[in-house]
């Protein structure tokens, strides 16, 4: 295998960086080479063919079917968000306002009763 001068210098730089980082790597590689010397060259790897345009078009219905399974989930989540937003928008305001007014009126009545009992008048 022949490399250009630039590619060889990059490869040598990687080699030096590996030796610096992992000092025992060279000895481990030597042991691996001794253990596998009788194995022969590695098998040729077969890569999957790139599907043709017709094959890709034939797979579209399957993708659409998978995508259509998520549509009901998205619709339900959207309806729930719309109902919650509608409830917030149409609410009349704070729920505890009437009870706060009643508590204030009760406090005024009680204060009046306490003041009248302090003067000796009972109601």
C-alpha positions in Angstrom: 0.0 0.0 0.0 1.4 3.4 -0.9 0.4 6.6 0.7 1.1 10.2 -0.2 3.7 12.0 1.9 1.0 14.0 3.7 -1.0 10.9 4.5 2.1 9.0 5.7 3.0 11.9 8.0 -0.5 12.0 9.4 -0.4 8.3 10.0 3.1 8.6 11.7 1.7 11.4 13.9 -1.2 9.1 15.0 1.3 6.4 15.7 3.4 8.6 17.9 0.3 9.9 19.7 -0.9 6.3 20.4 2.5 5.3 21.7 2.6 8.3 24.1 -0.9 7.7 25.3 -0.8 3.9 25.6 2.8 2.8 26.2 1.9 -0.9 26.4 -0.2 -0.9 23.2 2.8 -1.9 20.9 3.5 -5.0 23.0 -0.2 -6.0 23.1 -0.4 -5.6 19.3 2.7 -7.8 18.9 1.1 -10.5 21.1 -2.1 -10.3 19.1 -0.1 -10.7 15.8 1.6 -13.8 17.2 -1.7 -15.4 18.2 -3.4 -14.7 14.9 -0.6 -15.2 12.4 -2.1 -18.6 11.2 -5.6 -17.2 10.7 -5.0 -15.8 7.3 -6.4 -12.6 5.9 -9.9 -11.5 7.0 -12.9 -12.4 4.9 -14.2 -9.9 2.4 -17.1 -8.0 3.8 -20.2 -7.7 1.7 -22.0 -4.4 2.0 -25.7 -4.1 1.5 -26.7 -2.7 -1.8 -28.3 0.7 -1.9 -32.0 0.3 -2.6 -33.1 1.4 -6.0 -35.7 4.2 -6.4 -38.4 1.7 -7.1 -37.6 -0.2 -3.8 -37.6 3.1 -1.8 -41.0 4.0 -3.3 -42.4 0.6 -2.4 -41.4 1.1 1.2 -43.3 4.4 1.6 -46.7 2.8 2.5 -45.1 0.9 5.4 -43.6 4.2 6.7 -47.0 5.9 6.4 -48.7 3.1 8.3 -46.2 3.4 11.1 -46.6 7.2 11.2 -50.4 6.9 11.1 -50.3 4.9 14.4 -49.0 8.1 16.2 -51.8 10.3 14.8 -54.4 9.3 17.5 -52.0 10.0 20.3 -51.2 13.5 18.9 -54.9 14.3 18.4 -55.8 13.2 22.0 -53.0 15.3 23.4 -54.1 18.3 21.3 -57.7 18.0 22.5 -56.6 17.7 26.1 -54.5 20.9 25.8 -57.4 22.7 24.1 -59.8 21.7 26.8 -57.4 22.8 29.6 -56.8 26.1 27.8 -60.6 26.7 27.3 -61.2 26.0 31.0 -58.5 28.5 32.0 -59.8 31.2 29.6 -63.5 30.8 30.6 -63.0 30.6 34.4 -64.5 33.5 36.3 -61.4 34.3 38.3 -60.2 33.1 41.7 -62.4 30.5 43.3 -61.8 31.6 46.9 -62.9 35.3 46.4 -66.5 34.8 47.9 -65.1 33.0 50.9 -62.6 35.8 51.5 -65.4 38.4 51.4 -67.5 36.3 53.8 -64.5 35.9 56.2 -64.0 39.7 56.1 -67.6 40.3 57.0 -67.5 37.7 59.8 -64.4 39.5 61.2 -66.2 42.8 61.2 -69.2 41.3 62.9 -67.0 39.7 65.5 -65.1 42.9 66.1 -68.4 44.7 66.6 -69.6 42.1 69.1 -66.3 42.3 71.0 -66.5 46.1 71.2 -70.1 46.1 72.4 -69.3 43.4 75.1 -66.4 45.5 76.3 -68.9 48.3 77.0 -71.2 46.0 78.9 -73.8 45.6 76.1 -74.5 42.0 75.1 -76.2 41.0 72.0 
